[in-house]
């Protein structure tokens, strides 16, 4: 497939699944707003195209559908976090272990980043949907039963977290996971 065909395939996918409303990306299946960076991250996974190529096609598509560069930046979802802390605020939360809460939130965020990196590392090894679901189980998630959207009658599945013992069993029995761990484990010999 040449680059023009790949571009057309991406554009057709975006036309079918997204529209721009109020300078935001809207999923046509569930009418929910989505951040541009989330859509952009999914395109290379769905189509197995280069990330930069997908980003460029997606941005060109957005411009053709009415977003300018400022609106695209907002719709993309990159935002700076501005916050402040005062002694009065600290007194208001007496009884809450703020440090423990912050560590917990950072740990969850780091775990999600690691999960994403594992999927990126294994993307060339994942050949089927079943392979993908088995790797997702090794990360700690399984699919729910199929639920049909009452408005569109489209089938949907969601991911839910698994208990620790089930995740350990999946990791032990999945050869793709075992090969990944074996090849990424740091060498125990130090120079």
C-alpha positions as CSV (number, residue, x, y, z in Angstrom):
1,X,0.0,0.0,0.0
2,X,1.4,3.4,-0.9
3,X,1.3,6.5,1.2
4,X,-1.7,8.0,-0.6
5,X,-3.7,4.9,0.0
6,X,-2.7,4.8,3.7
7,X,-3.7,8.5,3.9
8,X,-7.1,7.8,2.3
9,X,-7.6,4.8,4.6
10,X,-6.9,7.0,7.7
11,X,-9.1,9.8,6.4
12,X,-12.0,7.5,5.7
13,X,-11.7,6.0,9.2
14,X,-11.7,9.5,10.7
15,X,-14.7,10.6,8.6
16,X,-16.6,7.5,9.7
17,X,-15.9,7.7,13.4
18,X,-15.4,11.4,14.2
19,X,-16.7,14.8,13.6
20,X,-15.8,18.2,14.9
21,X,-18.4,20.0,17.0
22,X,-17.7,23.2,19.0
23,X,-14.0,22.9,18.1
24,X,-13.8,19.5,19.8
25,X,-13.6,15.9,18.4
26,X,-16.8,13.9,18.8
27,X,-17.0,10.1,18.5
28,X,-19.9,9.5,16.2
29,X,-20.7,6.1,17.8
30,X,-21.3,7.3,21.3
31,X,-21.5,11.1,20.8
32,X,-18.8,11.7,23.4
33,X,-16.0,14.2,23.2
34,X,-12.5,12.8,22.9
35,X,-9.1,14.4,23.2
36,X,-7.1,14.6,20.0
37,X,-4.0,13.0,21.5
38,X,-6.1,9.9,22.5
39,X,-7.4,9.5,19.0
40,X,-3.9,10.1,17.6
41,X,-2.3,7.5,19.8
42,X,-4.9,4.9,18.7
43,X,-4.3,5.3,15.0
44,X,-0.9,3.7,14.8
45,X,-2.2,0.8,16.8
46,X,-5.3,0.3,14.6
47,X,-3.6,0.7,11.3
48,X,0.0,-0.3,12.1
49,X,1.3,2.9,10.4
50,X,4.1,5.2,11.7
51,X,3.1,7.4,14.5
52,X,4.3,10.6,12.9
53,X,2.5,9.8,9.7
54,X,-0.8,9.2,11.6
55,X,-0.3,12.5,13.5
56,X,0.2,14.5,10.3
57,X,-2.8,12.9,8.5
58,X,-5.0,13.4,11.6
59,X,-4.0,17.1,11.9
60,X,-4.6,17.7,8.2
61,X,-8.0,16.1,8.5
62,X,-8.8,18.4,11.5
63,X,-7.7,21.5,9.5
64,X,-9.9,20.4,6.5
65,X,-12.9,20.0,8.9
66,X,-12.6,23.6,10.3
67,X,-10.1,23.6,13.1
68,X,-7.4,26.2,13.0
69,X,-4.0,25.7,14.8
70,X,-5.2,27.4,18.0
71,X,-8.4,25.3,18.2
72,X,-6.5,22.2,17.3
73,X,-4.1,22.8,20.2
74,X,-7.1,23.0,22.6
75,X,-8.9,20.0,21.1
76,X,-5.7,18.0,21.1
77,X,-5.8,18.0,24.9
78,X,-2.3,19.1,25.9
79,X,-2.8,21.3,29.0
80,X,-0.5,22.7,31.6
81,X,-1.5,22.0,35.2
82,X,-1.5,25.2,37.3
83,X,-2.0,24.7,41.0
84,X,-1.0,26.3,44.3
85,X,-0.9,25.3,47.9
86,X,-1.5,27.5,50.9
87,X,-1.2,26.8,54.7
88,X,-4.9,27.4,55.0
89,X,-5.6,24.6,52.5
90,X,-3.3,22.3,54.4
91,X,-5.4,23.0,57.6
92,X,-8.6,22.1,55.6
93,X,-7.4,18.6,54.8
94,X,-6.2,17.6,58.3
95,X,-6.8,13.8,58.6
96,X,-6.0,13.2,54.9
97,X,-2.5,11.8,54.2
98,X,-1.8,14.0,51.2
99,X,1.6,12.5,50.6
100,X,0.2,9.0,50.5
101,X,-2.6,10.1,48.1
102,X,-0.1,11.8,45.8
103,X,2.2,8.7,45.8
104,X,-0.8,6.5,45.0
105,X,-1.9,8.7,42.1
106,X,1.6,8.9,40.7
107,X,2.0,5.1,41.0
108,X,-1.2,4.5,39.1
109,X,-0.1,6.9,36.4
110,X,3.3,5.3,36.1
111,X,1.7,1.8,35.9
112,X,-0.5,3.0,33.0
113,X,2.6,4.4,31.2
114,X,4.4,1.1,31.7
115,X,1.3,-0.8,30.3
116,X,1.3,1.4,27.3
117,X,5.0,0.9,26.7
118,X,4.7,-2.9,27.0
119,X,1.9,-2.8,24.3
120,X,4.1,-0.6,22.1
121,X,7.1,-3.0,22.5
122,X,4.9,-6.0,21.7
123,X,2.9,-4.5,18.8
124,X,4.9,-6.4,16.2
125,X,4.5,-9.7,18.0
126,X,0.7,-9.3,18.3
127,X,-0.8,-10.9,15.2
128,X,-4.4,-11.6,16.2
129,X,-7.1,-10.1,18.4
130,X,-6.7,-13.2,20.7
131,X,-3.0,-12.4,21.1
132,X,-3.9,-8.8,22.0
133,X,-6.4,-10.0,24.6
134,X,-4.0,-12.4,26.1
135,X,-1.4,-9.7,26.5
136,X,-4.0,-7.3,28.0
137,X,-4.7,-10.1,30.6
138,X,-1.0,-10.2,31.4
139,X,-1.1,-6.4,32.1
140,X,-4.1,-7.0,34.4
141,X,-7.3,-6.4,32.4
142,X,-9.9,-8.7,31.0
143,X,-13.0,-7.9,28.8
144,X,-16.5,-7.8,30.0
145,X,-19.4,-9.6,28.3
146,X,-20.6,-8.0,25.1
147,X,-23.2,-5.3,25.8
148,X,-25.2,-3.8,22.9
149,X,-25.7,0.0,22.8
150,X,-29.4,0.6,22.9
151,X,-29.2,3.6,20.6
152,X,-27.0,2.2,17.9
153,X,-27.2,-1.6,18.5
154,X,-23.5,-1.8,18.2
155,X,-21.7,-4.4,20.3
156,X,-19.4,-3.1,23.0
157,X,-17.0,-4.6,25.4
158,X,-15.1,-2.9,28.2
159,X,-12.0,-3.8,30.1
160,X,-12.1,-4.4,33.9
161,X,-9.2,-5.1,36.2
162,X,-8.3,-8.7,37.2
163,X,-7.2,-10.0,40.6
164,X,-3.5,-10.5,41.3
165,X,-3.6,-14.3,41.2
166,X,-5.3,-14.4,37.8
167,X,-2.8,-11.9,36.4
168,X,0.2,-14.0,37.7
169,X,-1.3,-17.2,36.2
170,X,-1.8,-15.4,32.8
171,X,1.8,-14.1,32.9
172,X,3.2,-17.6,33.7
173,X,1.2,-19.3,30.9
174,X,1.7,-16.7,28.1
175,X,4.8,-17.4,26.0
176,X,4.8,-14.0,24.4
177,X,4.8,-12.4,27.8
178,X,7.6,-14.7,29.0
179,X,9.7,-13.9,25.9
180,X,9.2,-10.2,26.5
181,X,10.2,-10.4,30.1
182,X,13.3,-12.6,29.2
183,X,14.4,-10.1,26.6
184,X,13.8,-7.0,28.6
185,X,15.2,-8.2,31.9
186,X,18.5,-6.4,32.6
187,X,21.6,-8.5,32.6
188,X,22.5,-9.5,36.1
189,X,26.3,-9.3,35.3
190,X,27.7,-5.8,35.8
191,X,30.8,-4.7,33.8
